[in-house]
Amino acid sequence: MDWINCIKTFSADYANAVTALTALGALILAGVTLWFLKREFSAKYRPYVMPVVEVEKIQESLGCMVSIVPRNVGPHLCRFKLTKIRLQIGDETYETPDINEWMLLAPQGVGLRMPVGNVNEAGVKKIREARYKNNRIEVSFAMHTTSIENKFNESKSFCYEINVLGETPQALFRSEWQQSV
């Protein structure tokens, strides 16, 4: 009789243990699935902002106007600010005041244009005639972006070279000069 009770007890305990382990496994699987879904969902709200430096030639002059145009290439609204904005013409450096307040940036390019400065005709002539130690024009700045929920923050430093040797000035991105802020 003891064998039968022992088998009944073992059978009942084994069934409870298997049920408990199955429930625990299902709970862990559900938790991992929710974590992956949350990660994928929130990754969609990460800001995707690319800065573009635009150079416009001044009419009837060799000079040009330089500005930064942040473009939100992502599908959702985000915020940004620009700091450490510098225009270097040869050996001379000109700083633009920082934008310390966060600005909203809509997706698919709303035309926000941040002026950096002007390069006058004398500066272009000095670059073309190689009168500086460093004969190039550079635009550098730091761009800080964040999602609306302040969940995803990113800060990057960008540097562009302005080529004024040709008929029309061109902005060239210099990835080798880029740094993390």
Secondary structure by P-SEA (a helix, b strand, c coil): caaaaaaaaaaaaaaaaaaaaaaaaaaaaaaaaaaaaaaaaaaaaccbbbbbbbbbbccccccbbbbbbbbccccccccccccbbbbbcccbbbbcccccbbbbbbccccbbbbbcccccaaaaaaaaaccccccbbbbbbbbbbbcccccbbbbbbbbbbbbccccbbbbbbcccccccc
